[in-house]
């Protein structure tokens, strides 16, 4: 039994799981650009109150916050993927406002 425990310990020492590959500077810069882009999209989400009812603006802001969490997680794990978050945010916002205009008669 002691031999099995020693074998497991040796594997953990030989293959540490806490070591991550270092991300490139370009990927980290891209991640921060994506996060700043997502913050810029907040203007569109906030201005939705000109067209959408308050409940829809609240739902859109909750979606924006969820995407912010996703952007932060992406920034920490795979920074280059944070660039996709503002693109997705704009697409979601445009789809929601267009759907509200078409099916719920939201007008300015």
Buried (B, 14 or more C-beta within 10 A) or exposed (E): EEEEEEEEEEEEEEEEEEEEEEBEEEBBEBBEBBBEBBEEBBEBBEEBBEBBEEEBBEBBBEBBEEBBEBBBEBBEEEBBBBBEBBEBBBEBBEEBBEEBBEEEEBEE
